[in-house]
Amino acid sequence: MEPAQKPIANSKPELFPDTVTTYHGSCHCGAVKYEVDLDLNRTKLGKCNCSICSKIRILGTIVKPDCFRIIQGKDNLTDYQFGTKSSHHTFCKTCGVHPFGEGFIEQIGGAYVGIAINCLDDVTEEQKDSMFVSYCNDVLSLSLFHSFGNRIGQSV
């Protein structure tokens, strides 16, 4: 008898490597480039309903800062903060795209980097379309969303 497999977040797991992989992301004009280590088989996407995320339609996931590296264009980023100022909403000064953000929210495990999944250059549209999406409208919802999967420390 074969052991039971753990359920995974994606509906089409054969689309992804079954391991943590380094993916590359960028803004629209290419001035900002980064790398992020994710296991897309176990990565959940969140669609935040806070005022800024709903206006710019961010669909993303979060990772610990040590899973993220800016490769190019740190000086081409600008930052926007509001409310509690717990998150840095970074965007490219040239094209205005928000490829990632960062912050510290205790309820989701502390320091994090939020990755805009649509800015990952080497993830196909088919892969993006197969990923599980959760809708979060506050920190509590975000905390509960992430508690059902891996806590940040890997990809969430």
One Martini backbone bead per residue (centre of mass of N, CA, C, O) as a GRO file, in nm:
protein
  156
    1MET     BB    1   0.095   0.037   0.023
    2GLU     BB    2   0.062   0.366  -0.029
    3PRO     BB    3   0.129   0.661   0.066
    4ALA     BB    4  -0.005   0.943   0.148
    5GLN     BB    5  -0.062   1.242   0.010
    6LYS     BB    6  -0.018   1.559   0.026
    7PRO     BB    7  -0.174   1.832   0.000
    8ILE     BB    8  -0.199   2.084  -0.246
    9ALA     BB    9  -0.254   2.404  -0.375
   10ASN     BB   10  -0.250   2.294  -0.660
   11SER     BB   11  -0.428   2.163  -0.939
   12LYS     BB   12  -0.134   2.143  -1.119
   13PRO     BB   13   0.154   2.004  -1.016
   14GLU     BB   14   0.299   1.928  -1.296
   15LEU     BB   15   0.392   2.237  -1.355
   16PHE     BB   16   0.595   2.187  -1.115
   17PRO     BB   17   0.847   2.176  -0.929
   18ASP     BB   18   0.946   1.964  -0.639
   19THR     BB   19   1.081   2.251  -0.542
   20VAL     BB   20   1.298   2.477  -0.469
   21THR     BB   21   1.306   2.776  -0.667
   22THR     BB   22   1.455   3.006  -0.876
   23TYR     BB   23   1.316   3.317  -0.943
   24HIS     BB   24   1.235   3.577  -1.179
   25GLY     BB   25   1.206   3.936  -1.153
   26SER     BB   26   1.012   4.233  -1.270
   27CYS     BB   27   0.954   4.502  -1.420
   28HIS     BB   28   0.852   4.641  -1.711
   29CYS     BB   29   1.138   4.794  -1.793
   30GLY     BB   30   1.388   4.638  -1.618
   31ALA     BB   31   1.526   4.802  -1.379
   32VAL     BB   32   1.395   4.577  -1.195
   33LYS     BB   33   1.555   4.301  -1.021
   34TYR     BB   34   1.487   3.955  -0.910
   35GLU     BB   35   1.499   3.700  -0.654
   36VAL     BB   36   1.318   3.386  -0.574
   37ASP     BB   37   1.239   3.138  -0.332
   38LEU     BB   38   1.026   2.868  -0.451
   39ASP     BB   39   0.735   2.651  -0.395
   40LEU     BB   40   0.474   2.625  -0.614
   41ASN     BB   41   0.323   2.377  -0.482
   42ARG     BB   42   0.306   2.557  -0.184
   43THR     BB   43   0.195   2.815  -0.301
   44LYS     BB   44   0.013   3.091  -0.201
   45LEU     BB   45  -0.229   3.319  -0.291
   46GLY     BB   46  -0.295   3.670  -0.246
   47LYS     BB   47  -0.586   3.891  -0.219
   48CYS     BB   48  -0.584   4.198  -0.128
   49ASN     BB   49  -0.823   4.451   0.030
   50CYS     BB   50  -0.672   4.680   0.055
   51SER     BB   51  -0.649   4.991  -0.067
   52ILE     BB   52  -0.391   4.948  -0.243
   53CYS     BB   53  -0.425   4.656  -0.358
   54SER     BB   54  -0.701   4.709  -0.496
   55LYS     BB   55  -0.599   4.933  -0.693
   56ILE     BB   56  -0.341   4.739  -0.810
   57ARG     BB   57  -0.399   4.424  -0.814
   58ILE     BB   58  -0.262   4.232  -0.614
   59LEU     BB   59  -0.082   3.918  -0.663
   60GLY     BB   60   0.043   3.714  -0.392
   61THR     BB   61   0.332   3.641  -0.193
   62ILE     BB   62   0.527   3.516   0.084
   63VAL     BB   63   0.855   3.580   0.228
   64LYS     BB   64   1.146   3.557   0.346
   65PRO     BB   65   1.419   3.760   0.309
   66ASP     BB   66   1.625   3.509   0.246
   67CYS     BB   67   1.447   3.449  -0.039
   68PHE     BB   68   1.558   3.743  -0.129
   69ARG     BB   69   1.685   3.930  -0.430
   70ILE     BB   70   1.841   4.206  -0.544
   71ILE     BB   71   1.992   4.264  -0.862
   72GLN     BB   72   1.838   4.535  -0.973
   73GLY     BB   73   1.739   4.876  -0.897
   74LYS     BB   74   1.721   4.995  -0.606
   75ASP     BB   75   1.750   5.306  -0.702
   76ASN     BB   76   1.454   5.270  -0.871
   77LEU     BB   77   1.308   5.284  -0.603
   78THR     BB   78   1.003   5.340  -0.435
   79ASP     BB   79   0.804   5.455  -0.151
   80TYR     BB   80   0.496   5.344   0.018
   81GLN     BB   81   0.309   5.472   0.299
   82PHE     BB   82   0.055   5.373   0.544
   83GLY     BB   83  -0.083   5.399   0.832
   84THR     BB   84   0.115   5.178   1.012
   85LYS     BB   85   0.384   5.130   0.844
   86SER     BB   86   0.441   4.798   0.794
   87SER     BB   87   0.459   4.869   0.482
   88HIS     BB   88   0.640   4.848   0.172
   89HIS     BB   89   0.546   5.011  -0.130
   90THR     BB   90   0.708   4.925  -0.401
   91PHE     BB   91   0.838   5.111  -0.692
   92CYS     BB   92   0.897   5.210  -1.005
   93LYS     BB   93   1.004   5.517  -1.130
   94THR     BB   94   0.949   5.458  -1.436
   95CYS     BB   95   0.675   5.245  -1.458
   96GLY     BB   96   0.516   5.173  -1.162
   97VAL     BB   97   0.580   4.896  -1.074
   98HIS     BB   98   0.495   4.627  -0.828
   99PRO     BB   99   0.709   4.363  -0.760
  100PHE     BB  100   0.738   4.446  -0.446
  101GLY     BB  101   0.743   4.402  -0.087
  102GLU     BB  102   0.777   4.517   0.263
  103GLY     BB  103   0.790   4.390   0.616
  104PHE     BB  104   0.610   4.395   0.946
  105ILE     BB  105   0.407   4.117   1.078
  106GLU     BB  106   0.341   3.934   1.343
  107GLN     BB  107   0.083   3.755   1.248
  108ILE     BB  108   0.285   3.635   0.991
  109GLY     BB  109   0.601   3.621   1.126
  110GLY     BB  110   0.702   3.909   1.039
  111ALA     BB  111   0.925   3.925   0.826
  112TYR     BB  112   0.874   4.034   0.476
  113VAL     BB  113   0.806   3.941   0.129
  114GLY     BB  114   0.620   4.066  -0.136
  115ILE     BB  115   0.506   3.889  -0.423
  116ALA     BB  116   0.446   3.954  -0.754
  117ILE     BB  117   0.349   3.708  -0.961
  118ASN     BB  118   0.333   3.880  -1.239
  119CYS     BB  119   0.666   3.944  -1.211
  120LEU     BB  120   0.733   3.662  -1.299
  121ASP     BB  121   0.921   3.560  -1.578
  122ASP     BB  122   0.940   3.216  -1.525
  123VAL     BB  123   0.617   3.214  -1.522
  124THR     BB  124   0.349   3.092  -1.645
  125GLU     BB  125   0.022   3.136  -1.712
  126GLU     BB  126  -0.062   2.847  -1.644
  127GLN     BB  127   0.061   2.847  -1.364
  128LYS     BB  128  -0.088   3.090  -1.248
  129ASP     BB  129  -0.383   2.974  -1.304
  130SER     BB  130  -0.332   2.712  -1.097
  131MET     BB  131  -0.338   2.885  -0.851
  132PHE     BB  132  -0.414   2.945  -0.537
  133VAL     BB  133  -0.669   3.173  -0.408
  134SER     BB  134  -0.682   3.424  -0.159
  135TYR     BB  135  -0.896   3.636   0.034
  136CYS     BB  136  -0.794   3.948   0.191
  137ASN     BB  137  -0.904   4.219   0.440
  138ASP     BB  138  -0.688   4.154   0.670
  139VAL     BB  139  -0.467   4.053   0.901
  140LEU     BB  140  -0.631   3.813   1.001
  141SER     BB  141  -0.681   3.682   0.727
  142LEU     BB  142  -0.383   3.656   0.655
  143SER     BB  143  -0.308   3.482   0.897
  144LEU     BB  144  -0.502   3.245   0.836
  145PHE     BB  145  -0.406   3.180   0.553
  146HIS     BB  146  -0.104   3.111   0.646
  147SER     BB  147  -0.176   2.887   0.868
  148PHE     BB  148  -0.267   2.659   0.649
  149GLY     BB  149   0.019   2.666   0.573
  150ASN     BB  150   0.303   2.777   0.551
  151ARG     BB  151   0.511   2.938   0.714
  152ILE     BB  152   0.716   3.174   0.720
  153GLY     BB  153   1.040   3.040   0.567
  154GLN     BB  154   0.916   2.989   0.322
  155SER     BB  155   0.680   2.939   0.128
  156VAL     BB  156   0.313   3.037   0.123
   0.00000   0.00000   0.00000
